[in-house]
Amino acid sequence: MAVGCFDPPERTVYRGGTEYMPLLEGRKLLYRETEAGEQLEYSLTLHYLGGRQWKIFGIREEESPYGAIEFESDGKIVRATTQLSFTSLDDRSGVGAFTAVWLDQGADVDSTWLDDQAGTETIVAGFEGVTVPAGRFSDCLKIVTTPLDAVADSIEARYQRNAIDEQQYVEERAVANWQTVRWFAAGVGLVREQIGPPGETKILRELLTVAEIGTGKADSALFHRNETNE
């Protein structure tokens, strides 16, 4: 009996992100970072790692200043896990990764959340238009993340017990109050990020283009309805 050739069924990877930060297999985003007059262009490519209730995506980086990073989401919240601290210059690679909520799509404007591990408080600041090299995006979700007082207290305590030298102490205290402001565009994701003291930008990251859209179900209803079918 002849056996016919057939294509194997295509495996569907369901989105693990949100409307304001879609996570899709093979999605590639190009960014530009500006700091102290110097510019660096880099790319982030998403790869689905697994998960049912919480989808996990690893990031392949090219020239990225972020350090090792992973995203995980349940379709409402997106959490970022990374080795790079945004609230301290101290190298945390020796103590493992830390996790912070980047996006809670169910949060109301002016509501806040705390990330004890990252030592930050985040407020949902509202919606506003943003222009970046990738274009003009209206009604972007804006969030502002500020280090807690405990971060400065920790730096002081480490200095007092001689865990860091004076130069490192001065450097860390200088950034202990730096805020991170992020803008997320619907259907696109993070389009702009600025870091620095309140009202001042020291580091600016902007989206250049979505180089690869990525594959997988992008409809939130399908994501939840088919959760058990993977």
C-alpha positions, -999 to +999 in steps of 0.1 A: +000+000+000+014+033-010+019+058+017+014+094+006+036+123+018+020+149+040+031+180+058+032+177+096+007+198+115+019+233+123+023+239+160+005+270+172+022+292+197-003+313+216+005+348+226+016+352+261+016+390+262-010+417+263-026+442+239+001+467+248+030+442+248+024+413+224+047+384+228+050+362+197+074+336+185+102+351+164+091+387+170+121+410+164+122+446+177+150+471+168+158+498+193+183+527+197+197+538+230+212+572+236+233+580+266+258+608+272+257+616+235+266+581+225+242+559+205+238+521+203+214+502+181+203+467+192+177+441+186+155+418+208+141+386+193+114+367+212+114+329+215+085+310+231+099+287+259+067+272+271+041+275+298+003+272+301-012+297+324+020+318+323+037+319+289+075+324+290+095+340+263+133+341+262+151+370+244+179+367+220+198+399+221+222+415+196+243+444+211+216+448+238+224+468+270+197+449+289+216+418+299+200+384+301+162+388+301+130+368+300+093+379+297+064+359+311+027+368+309-007+354+317-024+376+291-029+405+315+004+410+333+039+410+317+068+405+340+105+410+331+132+389+347+167+401+342+202+400+356+206+438+351+194+461+379+177+493+370+179+506+405+216+499+414+249+498+397+259+468+417+264+437+397+235+413+407+246+384+385+261+368+415+228+368+434+206+357+406+179+374+385+153+398+398+118+402+385+096+433+380+062+439+366+065+459+334+028+460+325-005+453+343-032+459+317-059+456+342-046+484+364-065+517+366-049+550+358-032+565+389-030+530+405+003+516+417+021+484+424+052+475+443+080+451+433+098+442+465+125+422+448+133+450+424+128+476+451+105+498+431+070+514+430+052+518+396+023+541+389+000+539+358+004+575+347-022+575+319-022+576+281-004+599+257+009+602+222+046+594+216+068+601+185+098+578+180+119+568+149+094+540+143+066+566+139+039+584+158+019+563+183-013+577+199-028+567+232+003+549+245+001+534+280+026+553+302+040+539+334+065+555+358+088+533+380+106+548+410+130+532+434+118+528+470+135+546+498+148+512+509+171+512+479+190+542+492+190+527+527+205+495+514+233+514+496+240+533+528+240+501+549+264+483+525+288+512+526+287+513+564+297+476+566+324+481+540+306+459+514+313+486+488+340+512+484+335+549+484+336+553+446+309+526+442+289+542+470+290+576+453+280+561+420+251+541+434+237+570+455+238+592+423+212+569+406+192+558+437+164+582+428+164+575+390+130+569+375+122+546+346+094+559+323+080+535+297+054+540+269+036+510+254+017+512+221-013+490+214-004+461+191+033+471+192+048+470+227+075+491+243+082+521+220+100+544+244+119+542+277+137+569+295+157+566+327+171+594+349+163+617+378+127+630+380+122+654+351+156+645+335+166+619+309+200+603+312+193+571+291+168+571+262+156+540+244+134+543+213+118+518+189+133+520+154+111+493+138+094+460+142+117+440+120+097+407+124+060+406+134+063+371+148+040+341+146+012+328+169-023+336+180-026+373+187-062+374+198-067+375+236-100+356+235-084+328+215-054+328+239-077+320+269-102+298+251-075+275+237-053+274+268-058+237+274-053+227+238-016+231+236 
